[in-house]
Amino acid sequence: MTEIFLASLLLGIFAGVCAGLFGIGGGALIVPVLALLFQAQQFHPEQIMLIAVATSLATAIFTSAASVRTHHKLGNIDWRRAKHLAPSMLLGAGGGAVLAEYISADLLRWFFVTYLIYTCAQMAIPKRTKVSYHPAKQFLDYPLGMLIGVLSAILGIGGGTMTVPYLVNNGLIMKNAVATSSTCAIPIALAAATSYAILGWHDNQLPVGSLGYLYLPAFAGIVLTSMFTAPLGAKLAHRLPAQKLKRYFAIVLLALALKMAW
């Protein structure tokens, strides 16, 4: 327990900086690293991915809240679109957690490996997304919000890699899309983390220190450091060659994907 807490402090530092520097959610880094840590501590093989995903989502509640506070002060959040998307995302995330419990550990692992490879490609070969000037098709907010919530709960992410492109293609400029996506990550993370906590409540095979599928020592370590290092990463983004660094970080994510696959 102590070893994981100390390792999670370091993980939180790195995840926070990367989230602020590269504009990605911490789940892409937190989930695979936690899975490796839990494997080293000989957690039950069928529970490793569920615990990693659930714990990652619980940390996203706090890191997203810190991000939203900053975006709100800057006036970047489109609250009208956030209110459209949030209810369906919340429902989808709750249902996604229930669905994840029925997915085999190997399939869940391969699902995440595929997501990591997709994220690597997006970071290594960025595409310029054009803003759509056509009227926003807000009727799509509900079904797509539900789908984003389900996938986010299964993968342990805040959904930004899906929400941001959707909002940009529906009329929002990038900074508003990122800010609004961060706002939507809160109901996703809250619903999914709560569901995972309830689903694993009576599981006697979970390690000591668990709240359902949430592993509290890892959660505490990541939150304690990532909330302070995320703003640092955002500041570094204005001083460092972020696009070049993204390619290096993509290599790190690819290595994690290959390790998980192996």
VENHULIN-V233059 format. One record per residue. RES is the residue in three letters. OMEGA is omega in degrees with one decimal (none if undefined). Layout:
res=RES omega=OMEGA
res=RES omega=OMEGA
This chain:
res=MET omega=-179.8
res=THR omega=-179.5
res=GLU omega=-179.6
res=ILE omega=178.4
res=PHE omega=-179.4
res=LEU omega=177.6
res=ALA omega=-179.7
res=SER omega=173.6
res=LEU omega=178.0
res=LEU omega=178.9
res=LEU omega=179.3
res=GLY omega=177.7
res=ILE omega=-177.2
res=PHE omega=-178.6
res=ALA omega=178.9
res=GLY omega=179.2
res=VAL omega=-179.4
res=CYS omega=179.2
res=ALA omega=179.6
res=GLY omega=-175.8
res=LEU omega=-174.1
res=PHE omega=179.5
res=GLY omega=176.6
res=ILE omega=175.9
res=GLY omega=-177.1
res=GLY omega=-175.1
res=GLY omega=-179.3
res=ALA omega=178.3
res=LEU omega=-173.7
res=ILE omega=-175.4
res=VAL omega=-178.6
res=PRO omega=179.8
res=VAL omega=177.2
res=LEU omega=179.0
res=ALA omega=178.6
res=LEU omega=178.4
res=LEU omega=-178.8
res=PHE omega=177.7
res=GLN omega=179.2
res=ALA omega=179.1
res=GLN omega=175.2
res=GLN omega=170.3
res=PHE omega=179.2
res=HIS omega=-175.2
res=PRO omega=-177.7
res=GLU omega=-176.1
res=GLN omega=-173.3
res=ILE omega=-177.4
res=MET omega=178.6
res=LEU omega=-179.8
res=ILE omega=179.7
res=ALA omega=179.9
res=VAL omega=-178.5
res=ALA omega=-179.0
res=THR omega=177.6
res=SER omega=-179.8
res=LEU omega=178.9
res=ALA omega=178.4
res=THR omega=-178.2
res=ALA omega=177.9
res=ILE omega=-174.7
res=PHE omega=179.7
res=THR omega=177.8
res=SER omega=179.2
res=ALA omega=178.1
res=ALA omega=178.7
res=SER omega=-179.0
res=VAL omega=179.4
res=ARG omega=178.8
res=THR omega=-179.6
res=HIS omega=-179.9
res=HIS omega=178.6
res=LYS omega=179.9
res=LEU omega=178.6
res=GLY omega=-175.7
res=ASN omega=-173.1
res=ILE omega=172.0
res=ASP omega=-174.2
res=TRP omega=179.4
res=ARG omega=178.9
res=ARG omega=179.1
res=ALA omega=179.7
res=LYS omega=176.0
res=HIS omega=-172.5
res=LEU omega=-170.3
res=ALA omega=-176.6
res=PRO omega=-179.2
res=SER omega=176.7
res=MET omega=179.1
res=LEU omega=178.6
res=LEU omega=179.6
res=GLY omega=-179.6
res=ALA omega=177.3
res=GLY omega=178.6
res=GLY omega=179.8
res=GLY omega=177.6
res=ALA omega=177.9
res=VAL omega=179.6
res=LEU omega=-177.7
res=ALA omega=-178.7
res=GLU omega=-179.5
res=TYR omega=178.4
res=ILE omega=180.0
res=SER omega=-178.1
res=ALA omega=-179.5
res=ASP omega=179.3
res=LEU omega=178.2
res=LEU omega=178.7
res=ARG omega=179.5
res=TRP omega=176.0
res=PHE omega=-179.1
res=PHE omega=176.8
res=VAL omega=178.1
res=THR omega=178.2
res=TYR omega=179.7
res=LEU omega=179.7
res=ILE omega=176.3
res=TYR omega=179.6
res=THR omega=176.7
res=CYS omega=-179.1
res=ALA omega=179.7
res=GLN omega=-178.4
res=MET omega=-177.6
res=ALA omega=-179.1
res=ILE omega=-177.0
res=PRO omega=177.8
res=LYS omega=178.7
res=ARG omega=-179.1
res=THR omega=179.6
res=LYS omega=177.8
res=VAL omega=177.4
res=SER omega=179.1
res=TYR omega=174.7
res=HIS omega=178.5
res=PRO omega=-178.6
res=ALA omega=178.3
res=LYS omega=-171.3
res=GLN omega=177.2
res=PHE omega=177.2
res=LEU omega=-178.1
res=ASP omega=-174.3
res=TYR omega=179.1
res=PRO omega=-179.8
res=LEU omega=175.5
res=GLY omega=177.8
res=MET omega=-179.4
res=LEU omega=179.0
res=ILE omega=178.4
res=GLY omega=179.7
res=VAL omega=-177.6
res=LEU omega=-179.7
res=SER omega=179.9
res=ALA omega=179.7
res=ILE omega=-175.8
res=LEU omega=-178.9
res=GLY omega=-176.7
res=ILE omega=179.9
res=GLY omega=175.6
res=GLY omega=-176.5
res=GLY omega=-179.0
res=THR omega=177.1
res=MET omega=-175.4
res=THR omega=-176.6
res=VAL omega=178.5
res=PRO omega=179.6
res=TYR omega=-178.5
res=LEU omega=178.0
res=VAL omega=179.0
res=ASN omega=177.6
res=ASN omega=166.6
res=GLY omega=179.9
res=LEU omega=173.3
res=ILE omega=-169.1
res=MET omega=-175.8
res=LYS omega=177.2
res=ASN omega=178.4
res=ALA omega=179.4
res=VAL omega=-179.4
res=ALA omega=179.9
res=THR omega=176.9
res=SER omega=177.6
res=SER omega=177.6
res=THR omega=-179.8
res=CYS omega=-179.6
res=ALA omega=-178.0
res=ILE omega=177.8
res=PRO omega=176.6
res=ILE omega=-177.2
res=ALA omega=-177.9
res=LEU omega=-178.7
res=ALA omega=-177.1
res=ALA omega=-179.2
res=ALA omega=177.7
res=THR omega=179.1
res=SER omega=179.4
res=TYR omega=178.4
res=ALA omega=-179.5
res=ILE omega=-176.9
res=LEU omega=-177.9
res=GLY omega=-172.2
res=TRP omega=-174.5
res=HIS omega=179.8
res=ASP omega=-176.9
res=ASN omega=-178.9
res=GLN omega=-179.9
res=LEU omega=-177.5
res=PRO omega=176.5
res=VAL omega=-177.2
res=GLY omega=-179.3
res=SER omega=169.4
res=LEU omega=-167.1
res=GLY omega=178.1
res=TYR omega=177.5
res=LEU omega=178.0
res=TYR omega=-168.3
res=LEU omega=178.1
res=PRO omega=178.3
res=ALA omega=178.5
res=PHE omega=-177.4
res=ALA omega=-178.9
res=GLY omega=-178.6
res=ILE omega=-177.7
res=VAL omega=-176.6
res=LEU omega=-176.6
res=THR omega=-174.0
res=SER omega=-179.0
res=MET omega=-179.9
res=PHE omega=-175.9
res=THR omega=178.3
res=ALA omega=176.0
res=PRO omega=177.2
res=LEU omega=177.9
res=GLY omega=178.8
res=ALA omega=178.9
res=LYS omega=179.5
res=LEU omega=-179.1
res=ALA omega=-179.6
res=HIS omega=-175.1
res=ARG omega=-175.8
res=LEU omega=176.7
res=PRO omega=-171.5
res=ALA omega=-176.9
res=GLN omega=177.5
res=LYS omega=179.3
res=LEU omega=177.7
res=LYS omega=-179.6
res=ARG omega=177.5
res=TYR omega=179.8
res=PHE omega=176.9
res=ALA omega=177.9
res=ILE omega=177.8
res=VAL omega=179.5
res=LEU omega=178.2
res=LEU omega=178.4
res=ALA omega=178.2
res=LEU omega=179.1
res=ALA omega=179.6
res=LEU omega=178.3
res=LYS omega=177.8
res=MET omega=-179.8
res=ALA omega=179.8
res=TRP omega=none
